[in-house]
Amino acid sequence: MPDKEAEIGAAIRISQGDNLSAEDALGIILGEGLASQLGVVPDQQVVLLASTATGGLNAFEARVRGLSYTYNKARDDTALRVPLHVAQELLRVTGAHVWVVLLEDTGQTDAVLARLRAQYPPESGLQFVPWYELADVYNKTAALFSRQMNFVKLIIGLIIIFSITNTLSMSVMERTGEIGTLLAIGTRRRQIKQLFFTEGVLLGLVGGMSGVLMGILLAYAISAIGIPMPPPPGMEHGYTGRILVNASLVGGVFLLALGTAALASLYPASKASRLQIVDALRHNR
């Protein structure tokens, strides 16, 4: 069913000609690399030759409807897309040996996988494999980017810690006389420490909320315009990049700002609570 398949084949782009259609029962799609090797263009007739399930040979004449491309050059050099009935007739088989289940929410993959495995045990002859076990390149790329982002988060965290520590340390120096007065009238050192620690947490809270709000607005504005990206190595087509914003990302950034601010306030708060009353009172004299 080409029309149904087109709804889930958004990663495949048509560079020349048209996509598969239910109205053209003999139309096929070739990857750009494969078409270039064969010297084929849309509207040309080609003969498909394949080994059948019983070991024989079978041929089928089809018409090239169009050429497709993705961001995987190896795939484009070998890709051939045909209607299901053409593949079955070419291989002389019925039914299908692989089914793809598309979910509206990728986050439900494990839950749906567990439910299907419970409903269809191995004795049924069906095997369920999640997409992430088949996507080796994706897993390695995601792991690489994750390490890079963790390093960037570390640098950002250190910048926040040094900035807030410096700000609160300057505040302690400017307010040494006030701290001495508070200590002189009976304020406990623990309360002084809590005062500056709370100030640091509030700085992180306000700064985190402001930064998250500005980041979300900028992300949506940039995504609306799009980021032109050059073609990946070995490819001829670029693509438009966009910024993904989700709850886990926003929450992680906010907690990073709040946590580092709280950590940065520990030293200035401790320094303020250890001041000697006499030295603090005559600091500005």
C-alpha positions as a Markdown table, in Angstrom:
| # | Residue | x | y | z |
|---|---|---|---|---|
| 1 | Met | 0.0 | 0.0 | 0.0 |
| 2 | Pro | 2.2 | 2.9 | -1.2 |
| 3 | Asp | -0.2 | 5.6 | 0.1 |
| 4 | Lys | 0.0 | 4.1 | 3.6 |
| 5 | Glu | 3.7 | 3.6 | 3.4 |
| 6 | Ala | 4.3 | 7.2 | 2.4 |
| 7 | Glu | 2.9 | 8.3 | 5.8 |
| 8 | Ile | 5.8 | 6.7 | 7.6 |
| 9 | Gly | 8.5 | 7.2 | 5.0 |
| 10 | Ala | 9.3 | 10.9 | 5.8 |
| 11 | Ala | 13.1 | 10.2 | 5.9 |
| 12 | Ile | 13.0 | 9.2 | 2.2 |
| 13 | Arg | 13.0 | 12.1 | -0.2 |
| 14 | Ile | 12.2 | 12.0 | -3.9 |
| 15 | Ser | 14.8 | 13.9 | -5.9 |
| 16 | Gln | 13.5 | 13.1 | -9.4 |
| 17 | Gly | 10.1 | 11.8 | -10.6 |
| 18 | Asp | 7.4 | 10.6 | -8.3 |
| 19 | Asn | 6.9 | 8.4 | -5.3 |
| 20 | Leu | 5.3 | 5.0 | -5.4 |
| 21 | Ser | 1.6 | 5.1 | -6.2 |
| 22 | Ala | -1.3 | 2.6 | -5.9 |
| 23 | Glu | -2.4 | 3.6 | -9.4 |
| 24 | Asp | 0.9 | 2.5 | -10.9 |
| 25 | Ala | 1.2 | -1.2 | -10.0 |
| 26 | Leu | 4.5 | -1.6 | -11.9 |
| 27 | Gly | 6.3 | 1.6 | -10.7 |
| 28 | Ile | 9.4 | 1.3 | -8.6 |
| 29 | Ile | 11.8 | 3.7 | -6.8 |
| 30 | Leu | 15.6 | 3.6 | -7.0 |
| 31 | Gly | 18.2 | 5.2 | -4.8 |
| 32 | Glu | 20.2 | 7.9 | -6.4 |
| 33 | Gly | 23.5 | 6.0 | -6.1 |
| 34 | Leu | 22.0 | 2.8 | -7.6 |
| 35 | Ala | 20.4 | 4.7 | -10.4 |
| 36 | Ser | 23.7 | 6.5 | -11.2 |
| 37 | Gln | 25.5 | 3.1 | -11.4 |
| 38 | Leu | 22.9 | 1.7 | -13.7 |
| 39 | Gly | 22.5 | 4.9 | -15.8 |
| 40 | Val | 18.8 | 4.9 | -15.2 |
| 41 | Val | 16.4 | 7.9 | -15.1 |
| 42 | Pro | 12.7 | 8.1 | -14.3 |
| 43 | Asp | 10.2 | 6.7 | -16.8 |
| 44 | Gln | 12.7 | 4.1 | -18.1 |
| 45 | Gln | 11.9 | 0.4 | -18.1 |
| 46 | Val | 14.1 | -2.0 | -16.1 |
| 47 | Val | 14.1 | -5.7 | -15.5 |
| 48 | Leu | 14.4 | -7.0 | -12.0 |
| 49 | Leu | 16.1 | -10.4 | -11.6 |
| 50 | Ala | 16.1 | -12.2 | -8.2 |
| 51 | Ser | 16.5 | -15.7 | -6.7 |
| 52 | Thr | 13.2 | -17.1 | -5.5 |
| 53 | Ala | 12.7 | -18.8 | -2.2 |
| 54 | Thr | 13.1 | -22.2 | -3.8 |
| 55 | Gly | 16.5 | -21.3 | -5.4 |
| 56 | Gly | 15.2 | -20.6 | -8.9 |
| 57 | Leu | 15.4 | -17.4 | -10.9 |
| 58 | Asn | 12.6 | -15.0 | -11.7 |
| 59 | Ala | 12.4 | -11.7 | -13.7 |
| 60 | Phe | 10.0 | -8.9 | -13.6 |
| 61 | Glu | 9.7 | -5.8 | -15.8 |
| 62 | Ala | 9.0 | -2.6 | -14.1 |
| 63 | Arg | 9.0 | 1.2 | -14.7 |
| 64 | Val | 11.2 | 3.6 | -12.7 |
| 65 | Arg | 8.8 | 6.2 | -11.2 |
| 66 | Gly | 11.5 | 8.2 | -9.4 |
| 67 | Leu | 14.8 | 8.5 | -7.6 |
| 68 | Ser | 15.1 | 8.8 | -3.8 |
| 69 | Tyr | 17.7 | 9.9 | -1.4 |
| 70 | Thr | 18.3 | 9.8 | 2.4 |
| 71 | Tyr | 21.2 | 10.8 | 4.5 |
| 72 | Asn | 22.8 | 7.4 | 4.3 |
| 73 | Lys | 24.9 | 7.0 | 1.2 |
| 74 | Ala | 25.3 | 3.2 | 1.6 |
| 75 | Arg | 21.5 | 2.9 | 1.5 |
| 76 | Asp | 21.1 | 5.1 | -1.6 |
| 77 | Asp | 23.7 | 3.0 | -3.4 |
| 78 | Thr | 21.7 | -0.2 | -3.0 |
| 79 | Ala | 18.1 | 1.0 | -2.4 |
| 80 | Leu | 15.2 | -0.5 | -4.4 |
| 81 | Arg | 11.6 | 0.2 | -3.4 |
| 82 | Val | 8.8 | -1.8 | -5.0 |
| 83 | Pro | 5.2 | -2.4 | -4.2 |
| 84 | Leu | 4.6 | -5.4 | -2.0 |
| 85 | His | 2.8 | -7.4 | -4.7 |
| 86 | Val | 5.7 | -6.9 | -7.0 |
| 87 | Ala | 8.2 | -8.2 | -4.4 |
| 88 | Gln | 6.0 | -11.2 | -3.7 |
| 89 | Glu | 5.6 | -12.0 | -7.4 |
| 90 | Leu | 9.3 | -11.6 | -8.0 |
| 91 | Leu | 10.3 | -13.8 | -5.2 |
| 92 | Arg | 7.3 | -16.1 | -5.6 |
| 93 | Val | 6.3 | -15.9 | -2.0 |
| 94 | Thr | 3.1 | -14.9 | -0.1 |
| 95 | Gly | 2.8 | -12.9 | 3.1 |
| 96 | Ala | 5.8 | -11.1 | 4.7 |
| 97 | His | 8.7 | -12.2 | 6.9 |
| 98 | Val | 9.2 | -8.8 | 8.6 |
| 99 | Trp | 6.6 | -6.4 | 10.0 |
| 100 | Val | 7.3 | -2.9 | 11.2 |
| 101 | Val | 5.2 | -1.4 | 14.1 |
| 102 | Leu | 5.2 | 2.4 | 14.1 |
| 103 | Leu | 4.3 | 4.1 | 17.4 |
| 104 | Glu | 3.1 | 7.6 | 17.8 |
| 105 | Asp | 5.4 | 8.0 | 20.9 |
| 106 | Thr | 8.8 | 6.4 | 20.7 |
| 107 | Gly | 9.0 | 6.6 | 24.5 |
| 108 | Gln | 6.4 | 3.8 | 24.6 |
| 109 | Thr | 8.7 | 1.3 | 22.8 |
| 110 | Asp | 9.6 | -0.8 | 25.8 |
| 111 | Ala | 6.1 | -0.9 | 27.2 |
| 112 | Val | 4.6 | -2.0 | 23.8 |
| 113 | Leu | 7.5 | -4.5 | 23.4 |
| 114 | Ala | 6.8 | -6.1 | 26.7 |
| 115 | Arg | 3.1 | -6.3 | 26.0 |
| 116 | Leu | 3.6 | -7.9 | 22.6 |
| 117 | Arg | 6.2 | -10.4 | 23.9 |
| 118 | Ala | 3.7 | -11.4 | 26.7 |
| 119 | Gln | 0.9 | -11.8 | 24.1 |
| 120 | Tyr | 3.0 | -13.7 | 21.6 |
| 121 | Pro | 5.5 | -15.9 | 23.4 |
| 122 | Pro | 8.5 | -17.4 | 21.4 |
| 123 | Glu | 6.5 | -20.6 | 20.8 |
| 124 | Ser | 4.2 | -18.6 | 18.5 |
| 125 | Gly | 7.1 | -18.2 | 16.0 |
| 126 | Leu | 7.2 | -14.4 | 16.3 |
| 127 | Gln | 10.2 | -12.5 | 17.4 |
| 128 | Phe | 10.0 | -8.8 | 18.5 |
| 129 | Val | 13.1 | -6.7 | 18.2 |
| 130 | Pro | 13.1 | -3.0 | 19.2 |
| 131 | Trp | 14.5 | -0.4 | 16.8 |
| 132 | Tyr | 17.4 | 0.6 | 19.0 |
| 133 | Glu | 18.9 | -2.9 | 18.9 |
| 134 | Leu | 19.0 | -2.6 | 15.1 |
| 135 | Ala | 20.3 | 0.9 | 14.9 |
| 136 | Asp | 24.0 | 0.4 | 15.7 |
| 137 | Val | 25.1 | 3.7 | 14.0 |
| 138 | Tyr | 22.5 | 5.6 | 15.8 |
| 139 | Asn | 23.5 | 4.2 | 19.2 |
| 140 | Lys | 27.2 | 4.9 | 18.7 |
| 141 | Thr | 26.4 | 8.5 | 17.4 |
| 142 | Ala | 24.1 | 9.1 | 20.3 |
| 143 | Ala | 26.7 | 7.9 | 22.8 |
| 144 | Leu | 29.3 | 10.1 | 21.2 |
| 145 | Phe | 27.1 | 13.2 | 21.3 |
| 146 | Ser | 26.1 | 12.4 | 24.9 |
| 147 | Arg | 29.7 | 12.4 | 26.0 |
| 148 | Gln | 30.3 | 15.7 | 24.2 |
| 149 | Met | 27.2 | 17.3 | 25.8 |
| 150 | Asn | 28.2 | 16.0 | 29.3 |
| 151 | Phe | 31.6 | 17.7 | 28.8 |
| 152 | Val | 29.9 | 21.0 | 27.8 |
| 153 | Lys | 27.6 | 20.7 | 30.8 |
| 154 | Leu | 30.7 | 20.3 | 33.0 |
| 155 | Ile | 32.2 | 23.5 | 31.6 |
| 156 | Ile | 28.9 | 25.4 | 32.0 |
| 157 | Gly | 28.6 | 24.1 | 35.6 |
| 158 | Leu | 32.1 | 25.3 | 36.4 |
| 159 | Ile | 31.4 | 28.7 | 34.9 |
| 160 | Ile | 28.3 | 29.1 | 37.0 |
| 161 | Ile | 30.0 | 27.9 | 40.2 |
| 162 | Phe | 32.9 | 30.4 | 39.7 |
| 163 | Ser | 30.6 | 33.3 | 38.8 |
| 164 | Ile | 28.2 | 32.8 | 41.7 |
| 165 | Thr | 31.1 | 32.1 | 44.2 |
| 166 | Asn | 32.8 | 35.4 | 43.1 |
| 167 | Thr | 29.5 | 37.3 | 43.3 |
| 168 | Leu | 28.6 | 36.0 | 46.8 |
| 169 | Ser | 32.2 | 36.5 | 48.0 |
| 170 | Met | 32.1 | 40.1 | 47.0 |
| 171 | Ser | 28.8 | 40.4 | 48.7 |
| 172 | Val | 30.3 | 39.0 | 51.9 |
| 173 | Met | 33.2 | 41.6 | 51.7 |
| 174 | Glu | 30.8 | 44.5 | 51.1 |
| 175 | Arg | 28.5 | 43.4 | 53.9 |
| 176 | Thr | 31.1 | 42.4 | 56.5 |
| 177 | Gly | 30.0 | 45.2 | 58.8 |
| 178 | Glu | 26.4 | 44.1 | 58.6 |
| 179 | Ile | 27.4 | 40.5 | 59.3 |
| 180 | Gly | 29.3 | 41.7 | 62.4 |
| 181 | Thr | 26.3 | 43.6 | 63.6 |
| 182 | Leu | 24.0 | 40.6 | 63.2 |
| 183 | Leu | 26.5 | 38.4 | 65.1 |
| 184 | Ala | 26.8 | 41.1 | 67.8 |
| 185 | Ile | 23.0 | 41.2 | 68.4 |
| 186 | Gly | 22.9 | 37.4 | 68.8 |
| 187 | Thr | 22.3 | 36.0 | 65.4 |
| 188 | Arg | 23.7 | 32.5 | 65.2 |
| 189 | Arg | 26.5 | 31.6 | 62.8 |
| 190 | Arg | 24.2 | 28.9 | 61.4 |
| 191 | Gln | 21.6 | 31.5 | 60.5 |
| 192 | Ile | 24.3 | 33.6 | 58.7 |
| 193 | Lys | 25.3 | 30.6 | 56.7 |
| 194 | Gln | 21.7 | 29.9 | 55.8 |
| 195 | Leu | 21.2 | 33.5 | 54.8 |
| 196 | Phe | 23.9 | 33.5 | 52.2 |
| 197 | Phe | 23.1 | 29.9 | 51.1 |
| 198 | Thr | 19.5 | 30.9 | 50.5 |
| 199 | Glu | 20.7 | 34.0 | 48.5 |
| 200 | Gly | 22.8 | 31.7 | 46.3 |
| 201 | Val | 19.9 | 29.3 | 45.7 |
| 202 | Leu | 17.6 | 32.2 | 44.9 |
| 203 | Leu | 20.1 | 33.4 | 42.3 |
| 204 | Gly | 20.2 | 30.0 | 40.8 |
| 205 | Leu | 16.4 | 29.8 | 40.8 |
| 206 | Val | 15.8 | 33.1 | 39.2 |
| 207 | Gly | 18.7 | 32.7 | 36.7 |
| 208 | Gly | 17.6 | 29.1 | 35.8 |
| 209 | Met | 14.0 | 30.2 | 35.2 |
| 210 | Ser | 15.1 | 33.2 | 33.1 |
| 211 | Gly | 17.6 | 31.2 | 31.1 |
| 212 | Val | 15.2 | 28.3 | 30.5 |
| 213 | Leu | 12.5 | 30.8 | 29.3 |
| 214 | Met | 14.9 | 32.7 | 27.0 |
| 215 | Gly | 16.3 | 29.4 | 25.7 |
| 216 | Ile | 12.8 | 28.0 | 24.8 |
| 217 | Leu | 11.9 | 31.3 | 23.0 |
| 218 | Leu | 15.1 | 31.3 | 21.1 |
| 219 | Ala | 14.8 | 27.6 | 20.2 |
| 220 | Tyr | 11.4 | 28.0 | 18.8 |
| 221 | Ala | 12.4 | 31.2 | 16.9 |
| 222 | Ile | 15.5 | 29.5 | 15.4 |
| 223 | Ser | 13.5 | 26.4 | 14.5 |
| 224 | Ala | 10.9 | 28.4 | 12.8 |
| 225 | Ile | 13.6 | 29.9 | 10.6 |
| 226 | Gly | 15.6 | 26.7 | 10.3 |
| 227 | Ile | 19.4 | 26.1 | 10.3 |
| 228 | Pro | 20.8 | 25.3 | 6.9 |
| 229 | Met | 23.2 | 22.4 | 7.3 |
| 230 | Pro | 25.8 | 21.3 | 4.7 |
| 231 | Pro | 25.6 | 17.9 | 3.1 |
| 232 | Pro | 27.0 | 15.1 | 5.2 |
| 233 | Pro | 30.2 | 13.4 | 4.0 |
| 234 | Gly | 29.6 | 11.6 | 0.8 |
| 235 | Met | 26.2 | 13.2 | 0.2 |
| 236 | Glu | 25.0 | 15.8 | -2.3 |
| 237 | His | 22.0 | 17.1 | -0.3 |
| 238 | Gly | 22.0 | 19.3 | 2.8 |
| 239 | Tyr | 19.2 | 19.5 | 5.2 |
| 240 | Thr | 17.5 | 22.0 | 7.6 |
| 241 | Gly | 18.3 | 21.6 | 11.2 |
| 242 | Arg | 16.0 | 22.5 | 14.1 |
| 243 | Ile | 16.3 | 22.6 | 17.9 |
| 244 | Leu | 14.4 | 19.9 | 19.8 |
| 245 | Val | 12.9 | 21.1 | 23.1 |
| 246 | Asn | 11.4 | 18.6 | 25.5 |
| 247 | Ala | 10.5 | 18.4 | 29.2 |
| 248 | Ser | 13.6 | 16.3 | 30.2 |
| 249 | Leu | 16.0 | 18.7 | 28.4 |
| 250 | Val | 14.4 | 21.8 | 30.0 |
| 251 | Gly | 14.3 | 20.1 | 33.5 |
| 252 | Gly | 17.9 | 19.0 | 33.2 |
| 253 | Val | 19.1 | 22.5 | 32.3 |
| 254 | Phe | 17.1 | 24.1 | 35.1 |
| 255 | Leu | 18.4 | 21.6 | 37.7 |
| 256 | Leu | 21.9 | 22.2 | 36.4 |
| 257 | Ala | 21.6 | 25.9 | 37.1 |
| 258 | Leu | 20.0 | 25.4 | 40.5 |
| 259 | Gly | 22.3 | 22.7 | 41.6 |
| 260 | Thr | 25.5 | 24.5 | 40.7 |
| 261 | Ala | 24.2 | 27.8 | 42.2 |
| 262 | Ala | 23.5 | 25.9 | 45.5 |
| 263 | Leu | 27.0 | 24.3 | 45.4 |
| 264 | Ala | 28.7 | 27.7 | 44.6 |
| 265 | Ser | 27.0 | 29.4 | 47.6 |
| 266 | Leu | 28.5 | 26.9 | 50.2 |
| 267 | Tyr | 32.0 | 28.5 | 50.4 |
| 268 | Pro | 30.8 | 32.2 | 50.7 |
| 269 | Ala | 28.1 | 31.2 | 53.2 |
| 270 | Ser | 30.7 | 29.3 | 55.3 |
| 271 | Lys | 33.2 | 32.2 | 55.0 |
| 272 | Ala | 30.5 | 34.7 | 56.2 |
| 273 | Ser | 29.6 | 32.5 | 59.2 |
| 274 | Arg | 33.2 | 32.3 | 60.4 |
| 275 | Leu | 33.9 | 36.0 | 60.6 |
| 276 | Gln | 35.1 | 37.3 | 63.9 |
| 277 | Ile | 32.6 | 39.8 | 65.5 |
| 278 | Val | 35.3 | 42.4 | 66.4 |
| 279 | Asp | 37.0 | 42.3 | 63.1 |
| 280 | Ala | 33.7 | 42.5 | 61.2 |
| 281 | Leu | 32.4 | 45.5 | 63.2 |
| 282 | Arg | 35.5 | 47.6 | 62.5 |
| 283 | His | 35.9 | 46.4 | 58.9 |
| 284 | Asn | 34.7 | 49.7 | 57.3 |
| 285 | Arg | 36.3 | 52.0 | 59.9 |
